[in-house]
């Protein structure tokens, strides 16, 4: 059954579908609203689908013009193909998780032994808790991110399970799945933008590792005083962010 965006969500939370499970799944997958950007926080009003305020409508127009200007570049065309393929595969994984086919596990004994071997205080061993409040967009993002991607060497993941079970067979999907399995996440600051090519340059706040990713949304903005928590996937020298994204002012 297809649910309209303004109809009550079938989950029973007494909220419109567009504000509930639709929003959470889109956020969890890291898929962009097709009219906006990967970093939707920067565009429009709180309800991105209605364009209720003039400022949001203008930003929407500016983003679309910027995105169309980038379409001529071969690397942007390849990026869009990869994003579409990622969204398709990630939706498959979400359904796999929602249908209870995946069981999350965390080897706390191995994690503790490793910390002790490295001279860390065992009392400060972090716990991995997959029981999150999925009624919030942030909770839903974290929930799917923890299960789809490998968070630590001591936990399993859906990408890892898909690889071992050969659930995807085409070379393109296998390459992307391997990239998802080896993806990295971190807190980054924006060091530069190339608006003409759609590149954003990031530097890890803690390790100073630098990355160049494609992000059409971020190259449509000017604000650099941001810290961004992202997961970065790289396929054939094309890097882009997926999954949970958190944005902080550098003054926070």
C-alpha positions in Angstrom: 0.0 0.0 0.0 1.4 3.4 -1.0 1.1 6.0 1.8 0.6 9.7 0.9 3.1 12.1 2.3 0.4 13.9 4.3 -1.5 10.8 5.4 -1.1 9.4 9.0 2.0 7.2 9.3 1.1 3.5 9.6 3.5 3.1 12.5 0.9 4.4 14.9 2.8 7.5 16.2 0.0 9.8 15.2 2.3 11.8 12.9 2.1 12.5 9.2 4.1 10.1 7.1 6.4 12.8 5.7 7.4 13.8 9.3 7.7 10.2 10.5 9.0 7.0 8.9 9.6 8.6 5.4 11.8 11.3 6.9 13.6 8.8 9.1 14.3 6.3 6.3 15.6 9.0 4.0 17.8 10.3 6.7 19.0 6.9 7.6 20.0 6.0 4.1 21.8 9.2 3.6 19.7 9.9 0.4 19.2 13.4 -0.6 15.8 15.0 -1.0 15.9 15.1 -4.9 15.2 18.8 -4.8 17.8 19.6 -2.2 21.3 18.5 -1.2 23.1 15.8 0.8 23.3 18.3 3.7 19.6 19.2 3.9 20.1 21.2 7.1 21.2 24.1 5.0 18.2 24.5 2.8 14.7 25.8 3.3 12.4 25.7 6.3 12.3 22.9 8.9 9.8 21.1 6.7 11.8 20.8 3.5 9.0 19.5 1.4 6.6 22.4 1.6 8.9 25.4 0.9 6.8 27.5 3.3 9.0 30.5 3.5 10.5 32.7 0.7 14.0 32.3 2.0 13.7 28.5 1.6 12.3 28.9 -1.9 15.2 31.1 -3.0 17.7 28.7 -1.5 16.0 25.9 -3.3 16.2 27.8 -6.6 19.9 28.6 -6.1 20.7 25.0 -5.3 18.9 23.7 -8.4 20.8 26.2 -10.6 24.1 25.3 -9.0 23.4 21.6 -9.4 22.5 22.0 -13.1 25.7 23.9 -13.7 27.7 21.0 -12.4 25.9 18.3 -14.5 28.3 18.8 -17.5 31.3 17.4 -15.6 32.0 13.6 -16.1 32.9 13.1 -12.4 29.5 14.6 -11.3 27.7 12.2 -13.7 29.7 9.3 -12.2 29.0 10.5 -8.7 25.2 10.6 -9.4 25.3 7.1 -10.7 27.1 5.9 -7.6 24.6 7.7 -5.3 21.7 6.2 -7.1 23.3 2.8 -6.8 24.1 3.4 -3.1 20.5 4.4 -2.4 19.2 1.3 -4.1 21.5 -1.0 -2.1 21.0 0.8 1.2 17.2 0.5 0.8 17.7 -3.2 0.3 19.7 -3.3 3.6 17.1 -1.3 5.5 14.4 -3.7 4.4 16.7 -6.6 5.4 17.1 -5.0 8.9 13.4 -4.1 9.2 12.4 -7.6 8.4 14.5 -9.0 11.2 17.0 -10.8 9.0 20.1 -9.3 10.7 21.2 -9.8 14.3 23.6 -7.2 15.7 26.5 -8.5 17.9 29.4 -6.9 19.7 32.3 -8.8 21.2 32.8 -6.9 24.4 35.4 -9.3 25.7 37.7 -8.8 22.6 37.2 -5.0 22.9 38.2 -5.1 26.6 41.2 -7.3 25.9 42.4 -4.9 23.2 42.0 -1.9 25.4 44.0 -3.6 28.2 46.7 -4.6 25.8 47.0 -0.9 24.7 47.2 0.2 28.3 43.8 1.8 28.4 41.6 1.9 31.6 39.2 -1.0 31.3 36.7 0.9 33.4 36.4 3.4 30.5 35.6 0.9 27.8 32.9 2.4 25.6 29.7 0.4 25.1 27.9 0.0 21.8 24.2 0.4 22.3 22.0 -0.3 19.3 18.8 0.4 21.2 18.1 4.0 20.1 15.1 6.2 20.0 14.1 5.8 16.3 11.2 8.3 16.7 13.7 11.1 16.1 15.6 11.6 12.8 18.9 11.5 14.7 18.0 8.3 16.4 16.8 6.7 13.2 20.0 7.8 11.4 22.2 6.3 14.2 20.2 3.1 14.3 20.6 2.3 10.6 24.2 3.5 10.6 25.2 1.2 13.4 23.7 -1.8 11.7 24.6 -1.1 8.1 28.2 -0.1 8.5 31.0 -1.7 10.5 31.4 0.6 13.5 34.2 -1.2 15.3 36.4 -4.3 14.7 34.4 -6.1 17.3 30.9 -5.7 15.9 29.3 -7.1 12.8 27.5 -5.2 10.1 25.0 -5.7 7.2 27.6 -4.7 4.6 30.0 -7.3 6.0 27.2 -10.0 5.9 26.2 -9.1 2.4 29.8 -9.5 1.2 30.2 -12.9 2.9 26.9 -14.1 1.5 27.4 -12.6 -1.9 24.0 -11.0 -1.9 25.0 -8.6 -4.7 26.7 -10.1 -7.8 27.4 -7.3 -10.3 30.9 -5.9 -10.3 29.6 -2.4 -9.7 27.6 -3.4 -6.6 30.4 -5.5 -5.2 32.9 -2.6 -5.6 30.5 -0.2 -3.9 29.7 -2.7 -1.1 33.4 -3.2 -0.5 33.8 0.6 -0.3 30.9 0.9 2.1 32.4 -1.8 4.3 35.8 0.0 4.4 34.2 3.5 4.8 35.5 5.9 7.4 33.7 8.3 9.7 34.9 11.3 11.6 34.4 14.9 12.6 35.7 17.2 9.9 36.1 20.9 9.4 35.6 22.5 6.0 38.9 23.9 4.7 37.9 24.8 1.1 35.3 24.5 -1.6 35.4 24.3 -5.3 32.0 25.5 -6.5 32.8 25.1 -10.1 33.6 21.3 -9.8 31.4 20.4 -6.7 34.3 19.5 -4.4 34.5 20.1 -0.7 37.8 19.8 1.1 37.6 18.4 4.7 40.1 17.9 7.4 39.6 15.5 10.3 39.6 17.6 13.5 41.5 15.0 15.5 43.9 13.4 13.0 44.3 16.2 10.5 43.7 13.7 7.7 42.4 15.5 4.6 39.7 14.4 2.2 38.2 15.7 -1.0 34.5 14.7 -1.4 31.8 15.6 -3.9 28.9 17.5 -2.1 26.7 19.6 -4.4 24.8 21.0 -1.4 27.9 22.2 0.6 29.4 23.8 -2.5 26.2 25.9 -2.9 26.8 27.5 0.5 29.4 29.9 1.8 29.6 29.0 5.5 32.9 27.4 6.5 32.6 27.7 10.2 31.3 24.3 10.6 32.2 20.9 12.0 30.6 18.0 10.2 30.3 14.4 11.4 30.2 12.2 8.3 30.9 8.8 6.9 32.9 8.9 3.7 32.8 6.2 1.0 35.3 6.2 -1.8 34.9 4.3 -5.1 37.3 4.8 -8.0 38.6 8.0 -6.6 35.2 9.5 -6.1 34.4 10.2 -2.5 31.0 11.1 -1.0 29.2 11.0 2.3 26.5 8.6 3.3 24.6 7.7 6.4 24.4 9.9 9.5 25.4 13.5 9.1 25.6 15.9 12.1 26.5 19.6 11.7 27.9 21.8 14.4 29.0 25.4 14.5 32.8 25.6 15.3 31.9 27.8 18.2 29.9 25.0 19.9 
